Amino acid sequence: MCGIVGYNGKEKAVDILLDGLSKLEYRGYDSAGVAIRDNKKEIEIYKSKGKLLNLKDKIKDKKLNGTCGIGHTRWATHGEPNETNAHPHTSNDGNVTLVHNGIIENYQELTQKLKRHDYKLYSETDTEVLTNLIDYYYKKYKMGPIDAINRTMVRVRGSYAIAVMFREYPNEIWVARKDSPMIIGLDKNGTYLASDVPAILKYTKNVYYIDNMELACLKKDSVSFYDLNGDEINKELKEIKWDVSSAEKEGYEHFMIKEINEEDEVVKKTLNSLIKDNQIDLSQTGLTIEEIKKFKQIYIVACGSAYHVGICAQYILEDLTRIPVRVEIASEFRYRKPILDKNGLVIIISQSGETADSLAALREAKDQGIKTLSIVNVVGSSIARESDHVLYTLAGPEIAVATTKAFSTQLIACYSLAIEFAKVKNKINKKEYKELIDELQLIPDKIKTILDNVTEEIQRFSSKFSHIKDAFYIGRGLDYAISLEGSLKLKEVSYIHTEAYAAGELKHGTISLIEDNTLVIGIATQEEIFEKTISNLVEVKSRGAYVLVVTPEGKDVKKVANATFYIPETNKYFYPSLTVIPLQLIGYYMAVSKGLDVDKPRNLAKSVTVE
Ligand code: BG6
């Protein structure tokens, strides 16, 4: 998954492209490039290997005054990260110049076709094949850009968001998409395109959402849209509710720590969007009470951290509503031909709303005629647009690759669903309903208390332990669920090998890995099974482990803990919202003390829009 940007207007394109790419680097950062022109046929192309910084260095002394251009930051799928494979790619004679986010699955077959027509390919990329195929149809049918791009869309298989410049059309940028994200912006200074909102938020909040298998032409002051038949179609300009500052670091060293420090705020915002007059209000989803009453089975499908939210939600939903819940990894669910209950509800959780496996899982559920609800953070994203019902989290743009604030808002969304479903199914009475909602509304302040009170301690702890090679996270019930996320956070950003285990499972094998000073992080919040968790921690302690415990204030863990981070007390169901904060901070500060690029960890990307 790469990031693409484009601008066509009155201003110097290079500044807008580089600024936009810097906001998209979380999507891929192993090489980058831009193509710029000015009312002329000639297009100047500059590419470089590595981070965007290298490209900026390369062109800083170039006089690039062009007011029309496209740009790309890459996450290699086909062909290693190098200058030749970097985008933009051009057709053999330079007639077509293109940037692409996605994967062309049948590119080998198309390569043979192009070679039969004397095309030569200089890179290892599927994108260069796409570029030449557009040129092939452009020259064969001489019907202009719309026809050439439409014929190409019919011929290729895979996912793509492309921005194209044709030599003969100096003041136009053409775009098309299928499954890969793209938005198009408009303001008095010109037209913009990008893979994601943060890239153009600084310039405009007025955007168009281009749908699958549609194309558009960006002129200097207008955008026109076409369908696969080449007929012009109308699109409504929509306003984005996010503010510019949310896509800036605002004095923080990294987006990750900035976003962790925003968690109390965004949790409050999301709660306020879901609680009206002390009642849970799911009206934004469009789900009716009749529909909720009918649900006999719930399936939660997601990837990465969103999947861990699903695991937490399973414990709460089943306990409160007594509806059976299955949690599925999207990349497995989509190919497993799952047997789904007709009276089931499939919940897709996704921050970006663009993760390819989660999108495919959504389509699988819809193909089977199962109702779908998605919990998504990006308005207008593919998963949101294709779901029957949507619940938006209000985390704002999340730039750091490792999710933090979106995770916390997804938990709030799941709590709200569980409480309301339980009420509708008469599994809780009015008093219990009120108590849960009252406690839920205290969560933002409790998160703030943790951020204020524990951050420094965690910073000290992390700098002491950032040299370790391995760490284990253990817990029972909801504590096990959240330890999965704690483990992933440390892995993602600090590259330390970690495992999360159900505390009771450790003695069935993995405890053999525990030796002197092995770091074991125990999460112990669940009253009913508290002593059980402590005895599992005693088992690892007696084998030499260094035990860190995350537990509510007032809990006595002295006999087992070498170090303890206390969190405020809350309702048993809501502890994941509090325990996750110290776990995110441990990941962050371990990575910082190792001097790593926290916001853009190696080999990762914010949203995986390819399989
Ligand atoms: C990964 C991100 O690429 O995708 C994770 O690095 C994220 O942070 C996962 O949890 C799923 O993404 P999304 O957008 O579907 O929640």
Residues whose N, C-alpha, C, O or C-beta is under 5 A from the ligand:
A	BS01	BG6	C303 G304 S305 A306 I349 S350 Q351 S352 G353 T355 V401 A402 T403 A605 K606 S607 V608
